[in-house]
Amino acid sequence: MRESSSSYFALVAAIFVLGLCPAVAQAPGSGSNLPPDVAAAQHAVKQASPSVPSAETSKVDSPQVLIAGGDLLEIAVYGLDDMAQKVRVDSEGNISLQLLGQVHVGGLTAAETERLLSKLSMEKGILKDPHFSVFIRENVQGGVAVLGEVNKPGIYQLEGTHHLLELISAAGGVTNKAGDTVNITRRDNPEAIVKVKLAQDGQDPATNVPIYAGDTVVVTKAPLVYVVGEVQRPSGLVMENGERMTVLQAIALAQGTTKEAKLRAARIIRKSGDGEYQEIPLPLNDMLKAKKPDMTLQKEDIVFIPTSVGRSVMTSTMQSIMQIAVGAAIYRP
């Protein structure tokens, strides 16, 4: 019992002494103005850190998430509940702790910060073999942008472990125009885009990759062709896996032409390389009679079949045709 009391009073005394040391508790400045012992400890921790981060982390503060000004940290020491505290990182990347005073943690991961605090505590003789726990409760740069073909694109804040399918679900799922490829840009390596091919049933665990704070997720648009005008079911048709689709295949998927269709006046509206739209005559009547070969469509082509009244497809009406195509229901073959 005496030994326990002595240890308790020794700890209280240490806290009291450190509280009276403004040189430690109120040390100003950023990492460049750190005391030599703190700077040396931080350098040693960085040098000892693994060079390749693990993707199998169970924390949001994964090796890829670096602490920055404005972050809220939860810091605890195993076996010493009274030392648990929440601290906000200041604009220079510093935090102020009960026993250690000011410590520069900007640019470190949570794991590196744990090792730094343990090292400083032992070097200062405050604690013997401590086990610190650091959790990034709020990460100001921790939003994940989910964009592209999702129903609710936006910035989603991370708290806890997250994976790709979970983020897509939070964004309301994919639209009916979504392709099967997701592009992921990592905050720590924005030049390298990670391409993930989604399984149609969403059951392949290999595609459900971890998503970290600061990442950008873009669900790509599937290549589409449109069939509008005098067809039974005006449609936008998804070219699954970028597969080839012909004019006759597209018309068949649109359930054929109507009785009012003027086949000889059919056209393809196609966007050229310079961004302008052009009309390509479509000898549909001869194609249906096998007198002309079927034509291969390109993505975003619009197959337009006018009525037998003889409506002309002129530049002035292209805009209305494209508006009809955009409003067409999307179908997957």
Secondary structure as UniProt FT lines:
FT   HELIX           2..19
FT   HELIX           22..25
FT   HELIX           31..33
FT   HELIX           36..48
FT   TURN            55..56
FT   TURN            63..64
FT   TURN            69..70
FT   STRAND          72..77
FT   TURN            78..79
FT   STRAND          80..88
FT   TURN            91..92
FT   STRAND          94..97
FT   TURN            98..100
FT   STRAND          101..104
FT   TURN            106..107
FT   HELIX           110..123
FT   TURN            124..125
FT   STRAND          132..138
FT   TURN            140..141
FT   STRAND          143..148
FT   STRAND          154..157
FT   HELIX           164..170
FT   TURN            171..172
FT   TURN            176..177
FT   STRAND          178..186
FT   TURN            187..188
FT   STRAND          189..197
FT   TURN            200..201
FT   HELIX           205..207
FT   TURN            213..214
FT   STRAND          216..221
FT   STRAND          224..229
FT   STRAND          235..238
FT   HELIX           240..242
FT   HELIX           247..253
FT   TURN            254..255
FT   TURN            259..260
FT   HELIX           263..265
FT   STRAND          267..271
FT   TURN            273..274
FT   STRAND          277..281
FT   HELIX           284..288
FT   TURN            289..290
FT   TURN            299..300
FT   STRAND          302..305
FT   TURN            308..309
FT   HELIX           315..326
FT   STRAND          329..331
//
